[in-house]
Amino acid sequence: MPLLSIVLPSYNEEKNLILIKRKLEELNFNDKTIELIIVDNGSTDNSSQILKEIEKSFSFIKIVTLT
């Protein structure tokens, strides 16, 4: 169980999500003591596809999609 949970809201953040993914890859961070929960609030851009890629790449990231 993670010691720290971070919730990040997201709506039409395609460009920023690409940046976040790139920064996480640079950090090579995969710590089981934290979890990052990204909540997609019904984005209409390509955010949902990018979030799926991010979730597959990082085990500590969970995606919640609201419609």
C-alpha angles and dihedrals in degrees: 000000000000120000093211130035120193119195117203119189117215134189121164091338098144095137094044093047090055088053092047091051091050092049092048090051090051091051092049087211119169107152121161093206093075137043128199115209114194114195115203107203098202100297116195097201127069093288096112093056092048090048090054090053091048092049091052092049100049124045094200093059123090124187124212117190121200120193 
